[in-house]
Amino acid sequence: MDTMRDRFITTTSQLLEEEPRLAVVLADISADGFAPARRAHPDRVINVGIREQLLIGAGAGMALTGMRPILHTFASFLVERPFEQVKLDFGHQGVGGILVSAGGSYDWPAGGFTHMSPGDVALLDTLEGWTVHVPGHPDEAEALLRGAVDGDDRVYVRLSLQANREARPVAGGGGFSVLREGRGGTVVAVGPMLDNVLTATEGLDVSVLYATTVRPFDAAGLRRAVGAGARADVVIVEPYLAGTSTARANEALMEVPHRVLGLGVGRAELRRYGQLDEHLAAHGLDARGLRERITGFLRG
C-alpha cells in the first residue's frame, strides 16, 4: 500500500492537469515527488525553499487572485512555525486554501521534537472557519483532498504514515460513521486510530464511531450515538494532543449527563525518540493501552 503522502503527490499532480486554477506551494518537503508536475506547470508548482512563513504568504496571495492553493510541508512547519501567517494571511484576509501536512505527531521520530506536531489541530482550533480532515487510509486521503479542491474554504488535511488496513467510505458532509453499536458507552476513533480502537474494544458492549473529519465536529452524530439513556460515557481517541475534541463533545452533550475521556498524545516530550510504534505504546495508543484505559473508564 502506498502512503498517504505518496497518494497526495500522485493525486495532486493529476489534479493540476484537470484544474487550471489549482496551485501547489512547497517548502522543500516532497519537492522531488512534485518535480514532474513542476516541469509541466512551472507557474503553478512553486518551491519557496525552507521559508515556511513565505509558504503561507505566497499561498494566500495566490488565493487573493482567485487561485486554489495547496500548501504542503511537515505539520510542525505548516501550522506551528508560520501560525501568525495562517491566522492573518488566510483568516484575517478571508481567503481559502488547503494546508496538507505530513509527519503527523511523531511519524519520523529520528527527526526529533522539531519534526513532531501533536498540537497542530488544537492550535487550528483557536481560529475560525477551518475544516480539518484526518484520513486513516490513502484512499480516504485522496477522497478528502479531491473534495477540498472543489471548494473555496479553508481546509487542513492531516496526513500520516500511520494507516488502517482498509479504507472506509468517507462520510458525506463529514459526519461520523457508525461501525458498531452497543449500550455500554461510545468510542470515537479518529483517522489512523481506528484499527487499534477496533481491536481494543473487541467484545465490549460499546458503540464505535469513525471520524475522518473532526472540524466541524459532528455533534448531532454523537448525540444520536449516545441515545436517550440516563447518562452517556464517551471516549475520543485522536492521533494528536489528548483532549483536543473534549470541549466539542461536552458542548454536543450539554443537555445530557455525561463523562468524556480524551485519549491521544500526552503533553510530556518523549526524548528517547525510538520508533513510531514505541511512541504509540508510550502514549497508550496501541491496542493494549487503549483497552486498559477504555475499560477502566467505563467501569468507573
N, C-alpha and C positions, 0 to 999 in steps of 0.2 A: 504494500500500500504506500502511495506517495504521502508526503507530509502535507499538512495544511499550507505551509509556506510554499512548497512546490506547486500545489494546486492554485494558490493565489497568483503565482507568477504566470503559469500557463493560461489561466482564465483571464487575467488582466491583459495579457498580450493579445489574446483573441478579441477581447472587448475593445481594445484600441483600434482594431480593424473595423469594428462594427459601429462604434460610437464616436463620431467626429469631434464632439465637444469634450471627450474624456482626456484627461492628462494624468501623468504619473510623476510625482516628485520624490526623489530618493536622497538619502544622506549616506551614500556608500554601501549600506547594507543591501544585499540582493542585487547589486549593480551588475554582476556577471550574469545573473539569470535574466535580466532585462536587456542585455546587450543587443540581441537581435531586434527587439522591439524599438530600442533606441536608434538603431541604424535605419529602421523603416520609418520612424516618426521622430526625427531629432528635435522637432519643435514641440512635441508633446510628452517626451520622456526626458526629464531633466534630473541630473545628479548634481546637487549643490555641494557635495563633499560633507565632511564631518562638521556641519554647521546646522544644528537642529532648529535653532531659532529662525534661521533663514528658511529652512524647510517649511515651517508653518507659515511664515510670512509670504513666501512665494506662492504657496498653495492658495492662501486666502486671496492674494492678488489675482490669481487666475480665476477664482470664483467670482470676484467682483466684475470680471469681464464676461461672465456667463458660462465659463467652462465648469466642468465637473471634475475637481481634482481628487486623486487618490494620493495620500501621503503615507510613506512607509519607512519604518526602521524598527529597532527593538523598542519594546514598550517603555523601558526606562528613559529612552532618548526621545520618544514620541510624545509622551504625556507628562512625565515628571520634569525633565530638563527644560523644555520650552513652554511650561504651563502658562506663563504670562501671555505668550503669543496665542496659545489656544484660547485663552479667556477673552483677549481683546480682538485679535485679528479675525477670529471666526464669530465668537459670541457677541461682542460689542458691535461689530460691524454688521451682524445679522446675515452672514452668508453661510452657505453649506459646503460640506466636503466630507470625505471619507478618510478616516485615520485607520490604517491597517497595521497592527503591531505583530511582532514576532518575539519569541523568547519567554512569554508568559511570566510566571512568578519565579521560576528557577530552572528553566529548560537547559541552560548552559551553566551548570554550577562552577565549572572551571574558570569562567569569566569573572567570578566574584560578585560581590554585592552591587557593584556598579551596573551589572547587566541583569539584575533581578528587579522585578516591579510588582510586588504583591499589592501595592496600594493604588494601582492605576485606576481601577473602577471607582474606588472610594473618592479619589481626587476629582474625577469627572463628575461625581455626584454633587459637587459643590457648584456646578454650572447648570444653566438652564438649557433644556431642549436637546439633549444628546440621546440618541438611540444607541444602545450597547448590545452587541451580539457576541456570544461566547460559544462558538461551534464546538462540537465534540467529535467531529469526523471531517475529513477533507471534503466529502460530498456536501455536508451541511455548510461548510465554509464557502464553497462555490455558490450554492443556492442563495445564501445570505448576501454575498458580495454582489451577485447579479441583481438581486432585489434592491440593494443600496444604490447601485449605479443609476437606476431608473428614476430616482428621486432628486430632490434639491435640498434635503435636510442635512443635519449634522449627525454623522454615524461613526461609531467606533467598532471595529471588528477585531476581536482579540484572538489571535492565532497561537497555537501551542504545539509542541512536539507530543504532548500527551493526547491520546485519542482513544475513543471507544472502538471496540472490534467491528461494530456495524453502524451504519448511518441510520438515523431516524428521520421521518418526514419533518420538514421544517414547518412548524405550526403557522397557519395563516394569521396575520396580524400580530405575531409574536407571542401568542398565548402559550401557557404551559400545556404539555401533553400528559394525559393520564396513562401510565403504564401498568400500574397495579392499583387495586382498590382494597382497602382494609378499614378496620374500625378502631384500631389502637393508636392512631397518630398519622401524621402526614410528613413525608420526607421529600424535599425538593432537591433534585440533583441538577447542578448547572454544568453544561458542556461536558468536558472530559472527565468529570467526576462520576458519570453515570454508571460505568461498568463496576466500579468499586462499591457504589451505593447498592446496586442490584445484588451483588454478592453479599454485602454486609447485612442486607435486610431479608435474605432468603429465609423463608419460614416464619417471618414475623407478620403479625396481623396489622400491616400498615399500608397506607396508600403511598405510591411513589409517583411524583410528578417530574417531568423532564423539561428543562428550560434551556433554549439556545438564545433567547432574547431576554435580558434581565432589566433593561430600561427601554420603554416603560415597563414597570413591574405589573404582572398580571394579577391584580388584586381580586378581580372577580373570579378568576380561575381558582385562586387559593381559597376564597370563601366557599365556592362550590365544593371543593375537595374536602374541607373540614366538616361540611354538612351542618345540620341543625342541632347537634348534640349540646349537652350542657357545658362542655368545655372543649378546647382544641389544644393539642400538642403538636408543634410544628418544628421540624429540623430542616435547616437550609444548609446544604453542602456546596460551597463555592471554591473554585480553584485559585482564589486570591484572598485578600485580607479577611480573616474571620469576622463575621458580624456585619459585613458590608450591606447586606439587604435586610438586616433585622428590623431597622426602623420602618422600612416599607411594609414588611409583614405585620408589624404592630399596627400600622395605620390601616391596613386592609382588614384587620380583625378587631378593630377598636370597639365594636359593639358585641363582641363575643369574649367571654372569659377564656384566656389563652395563655400559653407559655411558648416562647420561641428560643430555640438553641441555634446559634450561628456557628457553623464549623467551617474552617478554612485555614489559611496560612496565619500562623501566630506572629505577633509583633517582634519577638526576640530574633535577633540576627544569628543565624547558624554559621559560625565562622570556619568550621571544618566542612568545606564545600562538598566533598564526596560526589555522589551521583544523584540523578534525578529521583530514582526510586527511594534512595535514602532520605531525601528531603520529604517525599510523600509520607514515609513512615514516621519521620521525626515530628511532623506536624499532625500525626494521627489521621492522615487522609488515605492510607491504604485500607483494604477491606477489613483487616483485623482491628485496626484502630477505630474505624468508623463503627464497627459492630459494638465494641465496648462502650463507646460514647453514646451511641443512639439508644442502646438497650438501657444503659444507666440512666439516661434522661427520661425515657418513657416509663421506667419503673418508679421514678420519683413522685 
